[in-house]
């Protein structure tokens, strides 16, 4: 066993020639990280189940379904149930492709690091820069204030709905509380993630049991199996087939954070195995449990889809609980959903801070030297970056004050940004870098390339899908989906920033294994990197 860290800055240990604070990691993880050019700065304390837990917690299936059901409900039960199942299959293909890369090169900067590693020499710096920023934006969305306010609406038995100012005020309070929790609870965060597994599974089981039992007990009847699995609706104005495709947005958003395992790589024990298993377990469980929950919801909801969509509570899920369980039962479940939503936001901020910290470690952000610092007082947490992300979240959240279109654009911004970030390194590996790919402990073998191509094509389709308006083929300005505008602004702005300024100082991932080196063996690790290494030496 390694000795426990003392908290003193002047104490270091060496493993594989890398000087680190004692107790941060096992030698095998230190050496694997050093081969990628980085010294260990975070504390490795997440087991394989806890890696699964952080992704599963961010997915938060029942509250995520509640937040996104408005995307699938317009297509009726078929859109809800089979839309989830179909899209989830493709998402698992993406998870397989990502797991191949995550096992080979488990680092917190994952997606932009892989992009730089595999891309052609003349494209690697701008593409890596774009993916790093896109991925960071894709991780900091936190749009669940409406769930809290649904509780207030149910409790009051009224038609009251929250104003946009009230929604933003709740959002601000939640984000600030998330930031405080993420900064000071580092020591117990793995245990919190383990607890999240039990809470989420408990909520799934309770929902699956309580909805049908409550509906029957209140004198209602369940919808038939034919209704659940074959009833087609279309409340969108689009052709029915496209309405079904738009229903994919629910699982696309809900099963959209398994890359959090990648960003926690440098805190995972035996990362080459724990990270890919965390990705696959979370994506697979989402398919199974989500399908089950949605089938039960379809069996217990009002057969008139328009009544549920037009719920006075502002949340179709709240209406489904209310119809099956009455006011008190619905309020109880919605309170639990709000608690789980808090845990989702906390886990998301933790994962996002690691991605952003890794990007600042490579000098990509303004004031990177300030934000890349690790707080040993708070259990080796990137506290400064956590605070920085809280500020960014507060600014982005102002969009919800404008109108529904701006809110939905913010919502879809994270889908498009994430999908671009997931697809680019896989594409770069296929087109330019296959000869550089060295499989890790998890590898899909001869199916790896076909899986990767299917993943890239699906992710491209997902980006396009996220930019369509839900309402009708000819929406007015209030109903338009402005995701293409916002994403275009972000992506074009990012590239303009790079070519005007950042190209003079951003050179991709930087070597840190020989920072403050005290032995010659540090230099040996740096020199062991390939001559065409993707890593630049930090000045």
C-alpha positions as CSV (number, residue, x, y, z in Angstrom):
1,X,0.0,0.0,0.0
2,X,1.0,3.6,-0.6
3,X,1.2,6.0,2.3
4,X,-1.6,8.4,2.7
5,X,-0.9,11.9,1.4
6,X,0.2,14.3,4.1
7,X,-1.0,17.5,2.4
8,X,2.6,18.9,2.4
9,X,3.6,20.3,-0.9
10,X,7.3,19.4,-0.6
11,X,6.8,15.6,-0.3
12,X,6.9,13.5,-3.4
13,X,7.2,9.8,-4.4
14,X,8.5,8.3,-7.6
15,X,7.0,5.5,-9.7
16,X,8.2,4.9,-13.2
17,X,10.4,8.0,-12.9
18,X,7.5,10.3,-12.4
19,X,7.6,12.5,-9.3
20,X,4.2,12.7,-7.6
21,X,2.7,13.3,-4.2
22,X,2.6,10.0,-2.3
23,X,-0.5,7.8,-2.5
24,X,-2.0,9.4,-5.6
25,X,-1.9,6.3,-7.8
26,X,-0.5,2.8,-8.4
27,X,2.7,2.5,-10.4
28,X,0.9,0.9,-13.5
29,X,-1.5,3.9,-13.8
30,X,1.4,6.3,-13.3
31,X,3.4,4.7,-16.0
32,X,0.5,4.6,-18.5
33,X,-0.2,8.3,-17.9
34,X,3.4,9.1,-18.2
35,X,3.6,7.5,-21.6
36,X,1.0,10.0,-22.7
37,X,3.2,12.8,-21.4
38,X,1.5,13.6,-18.1
39,X,2.4,13.3,-14.5
40,X,-0.1,12.3,-11.9
41,X,-1.7,15.3,-10.2
42,X,-5.2,14.1,-9.3
43,X,-5.8,11.3,-6.7
44,X,-6.9,8.0,-8.1
45,X,-9.7,6.9,-5.9
46,X,-12.5,5.7,-8.2
47,X,-13.1,1.9,-8.6
48,X,-14.7,0.4,-11.7
49,X,-18.2,0.4,-10.1
50,X,-17.7,4.1,-9.2
51,X,-16.6,4.9,-12.7
52,X,-19.9,3.4,-13.9
53,X,-21.6,5.3,-11.1
54,X,-20.6,8.7,-12.2
55,X,-21.9,8.1,-15.8
56,X,-25.0,6.4,-14.5
57,X,-25.6,9.3,-12.1
58,X,-25.3,11.9,-14.8
59,X,-27.7,10.0,-17.0
60,X,-30.1,9.8,-14.0
61,X,-32.6,7.8,-16.2
62,X,-35.9,8.6,-14.6
63,X,-35.3,12.4,-14.2
64,X,-33.6,12.5,-17.6
65,X,-36.7,10.8,-19.2
66,X,-38.8,13.3,-17.3
67,X,-36.8,16.2,-18.7
68,X,-36.8,14.9,-22.3
69,X,-40.1,13.1,-22.7
70,X,-41.5,16.2,-24.5
71,X,-39.3,15.2,-27.4
72,X,-40.6,11.6,-27.7
73,X,-44.2,11.9,-26.5
74,X,-45.5,13.7,-29.7
75,X,-44.7,10.5,-31.6
76,X,-46.9,8.5,-29.2
77,X,-46.0,5.3,-27.4
78,X,-44.1,4.0,-30.4
79,X,-41.9,7.1,-30.4
80,X,-41.4,6.8,-26.6
81,X,-40.6,3.1,-26.4
82,X,-39.2,2.1,-29.8
83,X,-37.6,5.4,-30.4
84,X,-35.6,4.9,-27.2
85,X,-34.7,1.3,-28.1
86,X,-33.6,2.1,-31.6
87,X,-31.5,5.1,-30.8
88,X,-30.0,3.3,-27.8
89,X,-28.6,0.6,-30.0
90,X,-26.7,3.2,-32.0
91,X,-25.5,4.9,-28.9
92,X,-24.1,1.6,-27.6
93,X,-22.1,1.4,-30.9
94,X,-20.7,4.8,-30.1
95,X,-19.8,3.6,-26.6
96,X,-17.9,0.6,-28.1
97,X,-15.9,2.9,-30.4
98,X,-15.1,5.3,-27.5
99,X,-14.2,2.4,-25.2
100,X,-11.6,1.2,-27.7
101,X,-9.9,4.6,-27.5
102,X,-10.4,5.1,-23.8
103,X,-8.7,1.8,-22.9
104,X,-5.7,2.5,-25.1
105,X,-5.3,6.1,-23.9
106,X,-7.1,6.9,-20.6
107,X,-6.6,10.6,-20.0
108,X,-8.8,13.3,-18.6
109,X,-8.5,15.3,-21.9
110,X,-9.6,12.2,-23.8
111,X,-11.5,13.4,-26.8
112,X,-9.4,16.4,-27.8
113,X,-6.2,14.5,-26.9
114,X,-7.2,11.6,-29.2
115,X,-8.1,14.0,-31.9
116,X,-4.6,15.5,-31.8
117,X,-3.0,12.1,-31.6
118,X,-4.7,10.7,-34.6
119,X,-5.3,13.7,-36.9
120,X,-3.1,14.6,-39.8
121,X,-0.2,16.9,-38.9
122,X,-1.6,20.0,-40.5
123,X,-5.0,19.6,-38.9
124,X,-4.3,18.3,-35.5
125,X,-3.8,21.6,-33.6
126,X,-7.0,23.4,-34.9
127,X,-9.1,20.2,-34.7
128,X,-7.9,19.5,-31.1
129,X,-8.6,23.1,-30.2
130,X,-12.1,22.9,-31.6
131,X,-13.0,19.6,-29.9
132,X,-11.6,20.7,-26.6
133,X,-13.9,23.8,-26.5
134,X,-16.9,22.0,-28.0
135,X,-16.6,19.2,-25.4
136,X,-16.2,21.6,-22.5
137,X,-19.4,23.4,-23.6
138,X,-21.2,20.1,-24.1
139,X,-20.5,19.1,-20.5
140,X,-21.7,22.2,-18.6
141,X,-25.4,22.1,-19.5
142,X,-27.6,21.9,-16.5
143,X,-31.2,22.5,-17.4
144,X,-33.5,21.1,-14.8
145,X,-34.9,24.1,-12.8
146,X,-38.4,23.2,-14.3
147,X,-38.3,19.9,-12.4
148,X,-38.1,21.8,-9.1
149,X,-40.9,24.1,-10.1
150,X,-43.2,21.2,-11.1
151,X,-43.2,20.3,-7.4
152,X,-44.4,23.7,-6.5
153,X,-47.1,23.5,-9.1
154,X,-48.4,20.1,-8.0
155,X,-48.3,21.1,-4.4
156,X,-50.4,24.2,-5.1
157,X,-53.2,22.4,-7.1
158,X,-53.2,25.4,-9.4
159,X,-52.5,26.4,-13.0
160,X,-49.5,28.4,-11.8
161,X,-46.3,28.1,-13.9
162,X,-43.0,29.7,-13.2
163,X,-41.9,32.8,-14.8
164,X,-38.6,32.8,-16.6
165,X,-37.0,35.0,-13.9
166,X,-38.0,32.5,-11.3
167,X,-36.7,29.6,-13.4
168,X,-33.3,31.4,-13.7
169,X,-33.3,32.2,-10.0
170,X,-33.7,28.5,-9.1
171,X,-31.0,27.6,-11.7
172,X,-28.6,30.1,-10.1
173,X,-29.2,28.6,-6.6
174,X,-28.6,25.1,-7.8
175,X,-25.5,25.9,-9.8
176,X,-23.9,27.7,-6.8
177,X,-24.7,24.8,-4.5
178,X,-23.3,22.3,-7.1
179,X,-20.1,24.3,-7.2
180,X,-19.7,24.4,-3.4
181,X,-20.4,20.7,-3.1
182,X,-18.0,19.7,-6.0
183,X,-15.2,21.8,-4.4
184,X,-15.4,20.6,-0.8
185,X,-16.6,17.0,-1.1
186,X,-13.7,15.5,-3.0
187,X,-12.8,13.1,-0.2
188,X,-16.3,11.5,-0.2
189,X,-17.2,12.0,-3.9
190,X,-16.6,8.3,-4.8
191,X,-18.9,7.2,-2.0
192,X,-21.5,9.7,-3.2
193,X,-21.3,8.2,-6.7
194,X,-21.8,4.7,-5.2
195,X,-24.9,6.0,-3.4
196,X,-26.2,7.4,-6.7
197,X,-26.3,3.9,-8.1
198,X,-28.7,2.7,-5.4
199,X,-30.8,5.8,-5.5
200,X,-31.3,5.7,-9.3
201,X,-32.0,2.0,-9.4
202,X,-34.4,2.4,-6.5
203,X,-36.2,5.2,-8.3
204,X,-36.5,3.0,-11.4
205,X,-38.0,0.1,-9.5
206,X,-40.3,2.4,-7.5
207,X,-41.6,4.0,-10.7
208,X,-42.1,0.7,-12.5
209,X,-44.1,-0.7,-9.6
210,X,-45.9,2.4,-8.3
211,X,-47.4,3.7,-11.6
212,X,-49.4,0.6,-12.6
213,X,-50.3,-0.3,-9.0
214,X,-51.4,3.3,-8.3
215,X,-53.4,3.6,-11.5
216,X,-55.4,0.4,-10.8
217,X,-55.9,1.3,-7.1
218,X,-57.4,4.6,-8.1
219,X,-59.9,2.8,-10.3
220,X,-58.2,3.4,-13.6
221,X,-57.2,0.8,-16.2
222,X,-53.9,0.1,-17.9
223,X,-53.4,0.7,-21.6
224,X,-53.2,-2.4,-23.7
225,X,-50.0,-3.9,-25.0
226,X,-51.1,-3.0,-28.5
227,X,-51.3,0.6,-27.4
228,X,-48.0,0.6,-25.7
229,X,-45.9,-1.0,-28.5
230,X,-47.8,-0.1,-31.6
231,X,-49.8,3.1,-31.1
232,X,-48.5,5.8,-33.4
233,X,-49.2,9.5,-32.8
234,X,-48.0,12.6,-34.5
235,X,-48.4,15.9,-32.7
236,X,-45.5,17.6,-34.5
237,X,-46.7,18.7,-37.9
238,X,-43.8,16.8,-39.5
239,X,-44.4,13.6,-41.5
240,X,-45.0,10.6,-39.1
241,X,-41.7,9.0,-40.0
242,X,-39.7,12.1,-39.2
243,X,-41.7,12.6,-35.9
244,X,-40.4,9.1,-34.9
245,X,-36.8,10.2,-35.7
246,X,-37.3,13.4,-33.6
247,X,-38.3,11.1,-30.7
248,X,-34.6,9.9,-30.8
249,X,-33.7,13.2,-29.2
250,X,-34.9,11.9,-25.8
251,X,-32.4,9.0,-25.6
252,X,-29.8,11.1,-27.4
253,X,-29.8,13.6,-24.6
254,X,-30.5,11.2,-21.7
255,X,-27.8,8.7,-22.6
256,X,-25.4,11.5,-23.4
257,X,-22.8,11.5,-20.7
258,X,-20.9,8.3,-20.7
259,X,-17.8,10.2,-21.8
260,X,-17.7,11.5,-18.2
261,X,-15.8,8.2,-17.5
262,X,-13.1,9.4,-19.9
263,X,-12.8,12.7,-18.1
264,X,-12.4,10.9,-14.8
265,X,-9.7,8.7,-16.2
266,X,-6.9,10.2,-14.2
267,X,-8.8,9.5,-11.0
268,X,-9.7,5.9,-11.9
269,X,-7.8,2.9,-10.5
270,X,-6.6,0.6,-13.3
271,X,-8.0,3.1,-15.8
272,X,-7.3,1.0,-18.9
273,X,-10.0,-1.4,-17.7
274,X,-12.2,0.7,-15.4
275,X,-12.9,3.5,-17.9
276,X,-14.2,1.4,-20.8
277,X,-16.2,-0.8,-18.5
278,X,-17.8,2.3,-16.9
279,X,-18.7,3.5,-20.4
280,X,-20.3,0.2,-21.5
281,X,-22.1,-0.6,-18.3
282,X,-23.7,2.8,-18.2
283,X,-24.8,2.8,-21.8
284,X,-26.1,-0.8,-21.6
285,X,-28.0,-0.2,-18.4
286,X,-29.6,2.9,-19.9
287,X,-31.0,0.9,-22.9
288,X,-32.5,-1.8,-20.7
289,X,-33.9,0.3,-17.8
290,X,-35.0,3.2,-20.0
291,X,-37.0,0.8,-22.3
292,X,-38.7,-0.7,-19.2
293,X,-39.6,2.7,-17.6
294,X,-41.0,4.1,-20.8
295,X,-43.1,1.0,-21.5
296,X,-44.6,1.3,-18.0
297,X,-45.2,5.0,-18.5
298,X,-47.0,4.3,-21.8
299,X,-49.1,1.7,-20.1
300,X,-50.3,4.1,-17.4
301,X,-50.5,7.5,-19.0
302,X,-53.7,9.1,-20.4
303,X,-54.3,7.6,-23.9
304,X,-54.9,11.1,-25.2
305,X,-51.3,12.2,-25.7
306,X,-52.3,15.8,-26.2
307,X,-53.6,16.0,-22.6
308,X,-50.3,14.8,-21.2
309,X,-48.3,17.1,-23.5
310,X,-50.4,20.1,-22.4
311,X,-50.0,19.4,-18.7
312,X,-50.7,22.4,-16.4
313,X,-47.6,21.4,-14.4
314,X,-45.3,22.2,-17.3
315,X,-43.9,18.7,-17.2
316,X,-45.5,15.7,-18.9
317,X,-43.8,13.3,-16.5
318,X,-45.4,15.2,-13.6
319,X,-48.8,14.7,-15.2
320,X,-48.2,11.0,-15.7
321,X,-47.4,10.6,-12.0
322,X,-50.4,12.8,-11.0
323,X,-52.8,10.7,-13.1
324,X,-51.6,7.4,-11.7
325,X,-50.8,8.4,-8.1
326,X,-52.8,11.5,-7.3
327,X,-51.4,14.7,-5.9
328,X,-49.5,13.4,-2.8
329,X,-48.0,10.4,-4.7
330,X,-46.9,12.6,-7.6
331,X,-45.4,15.2,-5.3
332,X,-43.5,12.6,-3.5
333,X,-42.0,11.2,-6.7
334,X,-41.2,14.6,-8.0
335,X,-39.4,15.5,-4.9
336,X,-37.2,12.4,-5.2
337,X,-36.6,13.3,-8.9
338,X,-35.4,16.7,-7.8
339,X,-32.9,15.2,-5.4
340,X,-31.6,12.9,-8.2
341,X,-31.5,15.9,-10.5
342,X,-29.2,17.6,-7.9
343,X,-26.9,14.6,-8.0
344,X,-26.9,14.7,-11.8
345,X,-25.8,18.3,-11.8
346,X,-23.1,17.6,-9.2
347,X,-21.7,14.6,-11.1
348,X,-21.8,16.6,-14.3
349,X,-19.9,19.5,-12.8
350,X,-17.3,17.1,-11.4
351,X,-16.7,15.5,-14.8
352,X,-16.8,18.8,-16.7
353,X,-14.2,20.3,-14.4
354,X,-11.8,17.5,-15.2
355,X,-12.1,18.0,-18.9
356,X,-11.7,21.7,-18.6
357,X,-8.8,21.3,-16.2
358,X,-7.1,19.0,-18.6
359,X,-7.6,21.5,-21.4
360,X,-6.1,24.3,-19.3
361,X,-3.2,22.0,-18.4
362,X,-2.4,22.1,-22.1
363,X,-2.7,25.9,-22.2
364,X,-5.8,26.2,-24.3
365,X,-7.9,28.5,-22.1
366,X,-7.3,32.1,-21.2
367,X,-5.6,32.2,-17.8
368,X,-4.7,28.5,-18.1
369,X,-1.9,28.8,-15.6
370,X,-4.4,30.0,-13.0
371,X,-7.1,27.4,-13.7
372,X,-4.8,24.4,-14.1
373,X,-3.7,24.6,-10.4
374,X,-4.8,21.6,-8.2
375,X,-5.8,22.2,-4.6
376,X,-4.2,19.8,-2.2
377,X,-6.2,21.2,0.7
378,X,-9.4,20.0,-1.0
379,X,-8.2,16.5,-1.8
380,X,-6.4,17.2,-5.1
381,X,-9.4,18.9,-6.7
382,X,-9.3,21.5,-9.6
383,X,-11.2,24.0,-7.4
384,X,-10.3,27.0,-9.5
385,X,-11.7,25.3,-12.6
386,X,-14.9,24.3,-10.8
387,X,-15.4,28.0,-9.8
388,X,-14.8,29.0,-13.4
389,X,-17.3,26.6,-14.8
390,X,-19.9,27.8,-12.3
391,X,-19.5,31.3,-13.7
392,X,-19.8,30.1,-17.3
393,X,-23.0,28.1,-16.4
394,X,-24.5,31.2,-14.8
395,X,-23.9,33.2,-18.0
396,X,-25.2,30.5,-20.4
397,X,-28.3,30.0,-18.2
398,X,-29.4,33.6,-19.0
399,X,-30.7,32.2,-22.3
400,X,-33.7,30.7,-20.5
401,X,-34.9,34.3,-19.8
402,X,-35.4,35.0,-23.5
403,X,-37.9,32.5,-24.7
404,X,-38.5,28.7,-25.2
405,X,-36.5,28.8,-28.5
406,X,-33.5,30.1,-26.7
407,X,-33.9,27.6,-23.9
408,X,-34.2,24.7,-26.3
409,X,-31.2,26.0,-28.3
410,X,-29.2,25.9,-25.1
411,X,-30.5,22.4,-24.5
412,X,-29.6,21.2,-28.0
413,X,-26.3,23.0,-28.0
414,X,-24.9,20.4,-25.7
415,X,-26.2,17.5,-27.8
416,X,-24.5,18.9,-31.0
417,X,-21.3,19.9,-29.2
418,X,-21.0,16.5,-27.5
419,X,-21.7,14.6,-30.7
420,X,-19.1,16.6,-32.6
421,X,-16.6,15.9,-29.8
422,X,-17.3,12.2,-29.7
423,X,-17.2,11.7,-33.5
424,X,-14.1,13.7,-34.4
425,X,-11.4,11.5,-32.7
426,X,-13.1,8.3,-34.0
427,X,-13.1,9.8,-37.5
428,X,-9.5,10.9,-37.2
429,X,-8.4,7.5,-36.1
430,X,-10.2,5.9,-39.1
431,X,-8.9,8.4,-41.7
432,X,-5.4,9.3,-40.6
433,X,-4.4,7.4,-37.5
434,X,-5.2,3.7,-37.7
435,X,-1.5,2.9,-37.9
436,X,-0.9,4.7,-34.6
437,X,-3.8,3.0,-32.7
438,X,-2.5,0.5,-30.2
439,X,-5.3,-1.4,-28.5
440,X,-5.7,-1.4,-24.7
441,X,-7.2,-4.0,-22.4
442,X,-10.6,-3.4,-23.9
443,X,-10.7,-4.0,-27.7
444,X,-13.5,-5.0,-30.1
445,X,-11.0,-6.7,-32.4
446,X,-11.8,-7.1,-36.1
447,X,-15.1,-5.3,-35.6
448,X,-13.4,-2.2,-34.3
449,X,-13.3,-0.3,-37.6
450,X,-16.9,-1.2,-38.8
451,X,-18.1,-0.2,-35.3
452,X,-16.2,3.1,-35.6
453,X,-17.6,3.9,-39.0
454,X,-21.2,3.2,-37.9
455,X,-20.6,5.4,-34.8
456,X,-19.3,8.3,-36.9
457,X,-22.3,8.2,-39.3
458,X,-24.8,8.0,-36.5
459,X,-23.1,10.9,-34.6
460,X,-23.3,13.0,-37.8
461,X,-27.0,12.3,-38.1
462,X,-27.5,13.2,-34.4
463,X,-25.9,16.6,-34.9
464,X,-28.3,17.3,-37.8
465,X,-31.3,15.9,-35.9
466,X,-30.6,18.2,-32.9
467,X,-31.0,21.2,-35.2
468,X,-34.5,20.5,-36.4
469,X,-37.5,22.4,-34.9
470,X,-39.9,20.1,-33.2
471,X,-43.1,22.0,-33.9
472,X,-43.8,22.0,-37.7
473,X,-42.1,22.3,-41.1
474,X,-42.8,26.0,-41.1
475,X,-42.3,27.3,-37.5
476,X,-42.5,30.9,-36.6
477,X,-39.6,32.7,-34.9
478,X,-40.7,31.7,-31.4
479,X,-40.8,28.0,-32.3
480,X,-37.6,27.9,-34.4
481,X,-34.7,25.8,-33.3
482,X,-31.7,28.1,-33.1
483,X,-29.2,25.4,-32.3
484,X,-27.5,25.7,-35.7
485,X,-27.1,29.4,-35.1
486,X,-25.6,29.0,-31.6
487,X,-23.4,26.1,-32.5
488,X,-22.3,27.8,-35.6
489,X,-21.4,30.9,-33.6
490,X,-19.5,28.7,-31.1
491,X,-17.6,26.6,-33.7
492,X,-16.8,29.5,-36.0
493,X,-15.9,31.7,-33.1
494,X,-13.6,29.0,-31.7
495,X,-11.8,28.6,-35.1
496,X,-11.5,32.4,-35.5
497,X,-10.0,32.6,-32.1
498,X,-7.6,29.9,-32.9
499,X,-6.4,31.2,-36.3
500,X,-6.2,34.8,-35.1
501,X,-4.5,34.2,-31.7
502,X,-4.3,30.7,-30.3
503,X,-2.3,29.2,-33.1
504,X,0.7,31.2,-31.9
505,X,0.7,29.4,-28.5
506,X,-1.5,26.4,-28.6
507,X,0.5,23.4,-29.8
508,X,-1.6,20.6,-28.5
509,X,-1.0,18.4,-25.4
510,X,2.0,19.4,-23.4
511,X,4.5,17.2,-21.6
512,X,4.3,17.6,-17.8
513,X,6.1,14.4,-16.7
514,X,9.4,16.3,-16.3
515,X,8.0,19.3,-14.6
516,X,10.0,19.8,-11.3
517,X,11.9,16.6,-12.2
518,X,14.4,15.4,-9.6
519,X,15.7,12.3,-11.4
520,X,17.1,11.4,-14.8
521,X,14.4,8.8,-15.2
522,X,11.8,11.5,-15.9
523,X,13.8,12.5,-19.0
524,X,13.9,8.8,-20.0
525,X,10.1,8.7,-20.1
526,X,9.9,11.8,-22.2
527,X,12.5,10.5,-24.6
528,X,10.7,7.2,-24.9
529,X,7.8,8.9,-26.8
530,X,7.7,8.3,-30.6
531,X,9.7,10.8,-32.7
532,X,6.4,11.9,-34.3
533,X,4.9,12.4,-30.9
534,X,1.7,14.4,-30.7
535,X,2.9,15.9,-27.4
536,X,4.7,19.2,-27.3
537,X,7.3,19.9,-24.6
538,X,6.0,22.5,-22.1
539,X,8.1,25.6,-21.8
